[in-house]
Amino acid sequence: ERFTVVHLGGQFAFHNPTYNRFIRIRGKDGSDTSDVKNVDELPSGWTWERFEIINAKFTCATGKDSKCKSCKNPNDRTVNDHCALCNDGWELKGTKCEAVACPANSNGK
């Protein structure tokens, strides 16, 4: 296993035993790794290393001139001007590709 999942109540952290570090997402500054810490030593004040599963539901119009990236092939539209097929994790609901699965921490925390 590349990462050990650390359960923290309603949150999770991911520890790499090879490098003895946690992965983290630093908001708009991107992702990197923490300082060296053992798997059982995650400080309570470290928030970038904590992730939570959220129930997110996003919709995206796929009509004419849409910049939506949820279509497998934006040029492959039906006669009703919507996607014939959506990307993985999306399904077609009428004229919209709707997310059915989103990554943890996708709310920008």
Backbone as JSON, one array per atom type, in Angstrom:
{
  "sequence": "ERFTVVHLGGQFAFHNPTYNRFIRIRGKDGSDTSDVKNVDELPSGWTWERFEIINAKFTCATGKDSKCKSCKNPNDRTVNDHCALCNDGWELKGTKCEAVACPANSNGK",
  "N": [[0.82, -1.18, 0.0], [0.5, 2.18, -0.83], [-0.29, 4.38, 0.7], [-1.29, 4.82, 4.08], [-4.45, 4.79, 5.4], [-5.73, 7.0, 7.67], [-8.09, 7.07, 10.09], [-10.12, 9.59, 11.32], [-12.43, 10.18, 13.02], [-15.0, 11.8, 11.46], [-13.32, 12.49, 9.44], [-10.4, 11.97, 7.3], [-6.97, 11.03, 6.92], [-3.99, 10.67, 4.95], [-1.23, 8.74, 5.05], [2.13, 8.26, 4.18], [4.13, 5.59, 4.59], [6.72, 5.08, 3.7], [8.05, 7.54, 3.32], [7.29, 8.74, 5.62], [5.38, 10.78, 5.92], [2.48, 12.93, 5.57], [0.0, 13.37, 3.01], [-1.12, 16.49, 1.63], [-3.41, 19.15, 0.88], [-3.07, 22.37, -0.05], [-5.03, 24.45, -0.34], [-5.43, 26.93, -2.79], [-2.79, 26.85, -3.4], [-1.95, 24.37, -4.16], [-0.89, 20.89, -3.9], [1.13, 18.95, -1.64], [3.55, 17.48, 0.55], [3.55, 16.81, 4.08], [5.54, 17.89, 6.94], [7.94, 15.6, 8.39], [6.3, 13.07, 10.08], [5.12, 10.54, 12.28], [2.67, 7.97, 11.66], [0.77, 8.01, 13.7], [0.93, 10.52, 14.78], [-0.36, 12.89, 13.93], [-0.77, 16.27, 14.15], [-3.31, 18.12, 15.9], [-3.86, 20.66, 14.96], [-3.22, 20.66, 12.29], [-4.69, 21.17, 9.33], [-4.67, 21.02, 6.55], [-3.96, 18.47, 5.94], [-6.11, 16.91, 6.38], [-9.01, 15.24, 5.29], [-12.38, 15.02, 4.08], [-15.28, 13.11, 3.37], [-17.72, 14.14, 1.22], [-21.13, 14.75, 0.31], [-21.64, 15.62, -2.64], [-23.29, 17.33, -5.26], [-23.27, 18.13, -8.48], [-24.35, 19.91, -11.3], [-24.31, 20.4, -14.81], [-24.94, 22.28, -17.56], [-25.24, 21.1, -20.85], [-25.71, 22.22, -23.26], [-25.91, 23.96, -26.47], [-22.9, 25.53, -27.46], [-21.8, 25.2, -24.95], [-19.29, 25.18, -22.45], [-18.84, 23.07, -20.92], [-17.14, 20.36, -19.44], [-18.0, 17.82, -19.05], [-18.85, 16.08, -20.99], [-18.06, 13.14, -22.79], [-17.12, 13.36, -25.4], [-17.21, 16.42, -26.58], [-17.94, 17.11, -29.17], [-19.66, 15.16, -29.94], [-22.66, 15.34, -29.96], [-26.17, 14.94, -29.35], [-29.19, 15.07, -31.39], [-30.79, 16.72, -29.93], [-29.03, 18.47, -28.89], [-27.38, 17.78, -26.68], [-25.12, 15.85, -24.59], [-24.15, 12.67, -25.88], [-22.86, 10.75, -24.46], [-21.59, 10.78, -21.14], [-18.7, 11.72, -19.18], [-16.78, 9.44, -17.06], [-18.16, 8.97, -13.85], [-20.19, 10.73, -14.21], [-23.6, 11.1, -15.25], [-26.11, 11.09, -17.78], [-28.8, 13.21, -17.48], [-31.61, 14.1, -18.72], [-30.94, 16.98, -20.45], [-28.56, 17.41, -19.23], [-25.35, 16.62, -17.89], [-24.85, 14.97, -14.99], [-23.14, 14.9, -11.92], [-22.31, 11.88, -10.38], [-20.52, 10.85, -8.69], [-18.07, 12.25, -6.71], [-14.8, 13.51, -5.95], [-13.3, 13.22, -2.69], [-13.08, 16.05, -0.59], [-13.77, 17.9, -2.51], [-15.03, 20.28, -2.17], [-13.39, 22.4, -1.81], [-12.18, 22.77, 0.64]],
  "CA": [[0.0, 0.0, 0.0], [1.26, 3.41, -0.92], [-0.7, 5.24, 1.81], [-2.1, 4.28, 5.16], [-5.6, 5.66, 5.68], [-5.88, 7.27, 9.1], [-9.48, 7.47, 10.37], [-10.16, 10.66, 12.32], [-13.85, 10.49, 13.17], [-15.59, 12.04, 10.15], [-12.27, 12.91, 8.51], [-9.37, 10.99, 6.98], [-5.65, 11.52, 6.5], [-3.29, 9.65, 4.19], [0.17, 8.73, 5.49], [3.03, 7.43, 3.39], [5.1, 5.02, 5.52], [8.08, 5.12, 3.14], [8.62, 8.87, 3.57], [6.83, 9.14, 6.94], [4.74, 12.09, 5.73], [1.08, 12.94, 5.14], [-0.28, 14.23, 1.86], [-1.96, 17.62, 2.01], [-3.82, 20.09, -0.16], [-2.91, 23.71, 0.53], [-5.93, 25.38, -1.0], [-5.06, 27.32, -4.16], [-1.35, 26.66, -3.58], [-1.68, 23.02, -4.65], [-0.69, 19.8, -2.96], [2.5, 18.54, -1.36], [3.61, 16.59, 1.7], [3.78, 17.45, 5.37], [6.81, 17.6, 7.6], [8.02, 14.21, 8.82], [5.49, 12.71, 11.24], [4.67, 9.16, 12.31], [1.26, 7.8, 11.31], [-0.08, 8.3, 14.86], [1.34, 11.81, 15.33], [-0.92, 14.01, 13.18], [-1.17, 17.33, 15.08], [-4.71, 18.53, 15.79], [-3.94, 21.93, 14.23], [-2.93, 20.49, 10.87], [-5.96, 21.03, 8.63], [-4.46, 20.71, 5.14], [-3.75, 17.03, 5.83], [-7.37, 16.24, 6.71], [-9.97, 15.17, 4.19], [-13.67, 14.48, 4.48], [-16.14, 12.69, 2.28], [-18.91, 14.99, 1.17], [-22.15, 14.37, -0.65], [-21.72, 16.76, -3.55], [-24.07, 17.1, -6.46], [-23.05, 19.22, -9.41], [-24.95, 19.74, -12.62], [-23.66, 21.24, -15.81], [-25.68, 22.31, -18.81], [-24.42, 20.65, -21.97], [-26.35, 22.75, -24.46], [-25.11, 24.57, -27.54], [-21.8, 26.42, -27.07], [-21.42, 24.97, -23.56], [-17.87, 24.9, -22.21], [-18.84, 21.98, -19.94], [-16.17, 19.31, -19.73], [-18.52, 16.54, -18.6], [-19.12, 15.21, -22.13], [-16.91, 12.35, -23.24], [-16.66, 14.01, -26.61], [-18.11, 17.55, -26.77], [-18.42, 17.18, -30.56], [-20.6, 14.07, -30.14], [-23.91, 15.78, -29.36], [-27.36, 14.36, -29.97], [-29.99, 16.06, -32.12], [-31.33, 17.64, -28.94], [-27.92, 19.31, -28.48], [-26.77, 17.41, -25.4], [-24.14, 14.77, -24.7], [-24.58, 11.3, -26.09], [-22.25, 10.02, -23.35], [-20.89, 11.62, -20.18], [-17.47, 11.17, -18.64], [-16.91, 8.59, -15.89], [-18.6, 9.71, -12.68], [-21.31, 11.58, -14.61], [-24.61, 10.41, -16.04], [-26.98, 12.0, -18.5], [-30.15, 13.43, -16.93], [-32.2, 15.06, -19.65], [-29.9, 17.64, -21.24], [-27.44, 17.74, -18.33], [-24.53, 15.58, -17.3], [-24.91, 15.2, -13.55], [-22.13, 14.14, -11.19], [-22.81, 10.84, -9.5], [-19.44, 10.57, -7.75], [-17.11, 13.35, -6.67], [-13.68, 13.23, -5.06], [-13.31, 13.81, -1.34], [-12.51, 17.37, -0.47], [-14.01, 18.68, -3.71], [-15.68, 21.55, -1.84], [-12.37, 23.44, -1.69], [-11.63, 22.91, 1.98]],
  "C": [[0.87, 1.24, 0.0], [0.96, 4.36, 0.24], [-1.46, 4.43, 2.84], [-3.22, 5.27, 5.42], [-5.75, 5.78, 7.19], [-7.29, 7.8, 9.31], [-9.49, 8.44, 11.54], [-11.61, 11.07, 12.56], [-14.47, 10.62, 11.8], [-14.59, 12.49, 9.1], [-11.26, 11.78, 8.32], [-8.07, 11.71, 6.69], [-4.96, 10.35, 5.8], [-1.79, 9.78, 4.47], [0.98, 7.79, 4.62], [4.12, 6.89, 4.33], [6.54, 5.06, 5.0], [8.77, 6.44, 3.48], [8.21, 9.44, 4.93], [6.24, 10.56, 6.91], [3.28, 11.89, 5.34], [0.96, 13.74, 3.86], [-1.18, 15.36, 2.33], [-2.3, 18.45, 0.78], [-3.87, 21.46, 0.49], [-3.76, 24.74, -0.2], [-5.49, 25.66, -2.43], [-3.58, 27.13, -4.44], [-0.97, 25.24, -3.99], [-1.48, 22.0, -3.54], [0.8, 19.52, -2.79], [2.47, 17.57, -0.19], [3.92, 17.39, 2.96], [5.24, 17.29, 5.81], [6.8, 16.14, 8.03], [7.23, 14.03, 10.12], [5.14, 11.23, 11.15], [3.17, 9.12, 12.06], [0.33, 8.18, 12.46], [0.23, 9.65, 15.51], [0.78, 13.02, 14.57], [-1.39, 15.09, 14.17], [-2.62, 17.79, 14.84], [-4.87, 19.82, 14.99], [-3.65, 21.82, 12.75], [-4.25, 20.22, 10.13], [-5.78, 20.64, 7.16], [-4.3, 19.21, 4.91], [-5.03, 16.23, 6.07], [-8.35, 16.34, 5.55], [-11.28, 14.63, 4.74], [-14.45, 14.12, 3.24], [-17.39, 13.55, 2.35], [-19.88, 14.44, 0.14], [-22.36, 15.58, -1.54], [-22.52, 16.39, -4.78], [-23.9, 18.33, -7.34], [-23.79, 18.91, -10.7], [-24.28, 20.72, -13.57], [-24.47, 21.17, -17.09], [-24.75, 21.91, -19.95], [-24.98, 21.13, -23.29], [-25.37, 23.37, -25.44], [-24.12, 25.58, -26.97], [-21.38, 26.26, -25.61], [-19.93, 24.65, -23.48], [-17.72, 23.74, -21.23], [-17.9, 20.86, -20.37], [-16.7, 17.93, -19.34], [-18.87, 15.6, -19.76], [-17.87, 14.42, -22.48], [-16.3, 12.99, -24.48], [-17.62, 15.16, -26.89], [-18.64, 17.69, -28.2], [-19.46, 16.11, -30.86], [-21.9, 14.39, -29.42], [-25.08, 15.1, -30.07], [-28.12, 15.46, -30.7], [-30.61, 17.07, -31.18], [-30.24, 18.52, -28.33], [-27.46, 19.04, -27.05], [-25.86, 16.2, -25.61], [-24.81, 13.44, -25.02], [-24.06, 10.45, -24.93], [-21.53, 11.02, -22.44], [-19.6, 10.94, -19.75], [-17.77, 10.25, -17.47], [-17.27, 9.46, -14.68], [-19.76, 10.65, -12.96], [-22.34, 10.72, -15.33], [-25.56, 11.44, -16.63], [-28.36, 12.01, -17.87], [-30.79, 14.5, -17.78], [-31.12, 15.67, -20.52], [-28.71, 18.03, -20.38], [-26.67, 16.49, -17.95], [-24.47, 15.91, -15.82], [-23.88, 14.32, -12.85], [-22.8, 13.11, -10.31], [-21.76, 10.45, -8.47], [-18.43, 11.7, -7.83], [-16.0, 13.0, -5.71], [-13.87, 13.86, -3.68], [-12.62, 15.16, -1.41], [-12.75, 18.25, -1.69], [-14.7, 20.01, -3.42], [-14.67, 22.64, -1.55], [-11.8, 23.62, -0.31], [-10.19, 22.46, 2.01]]
}
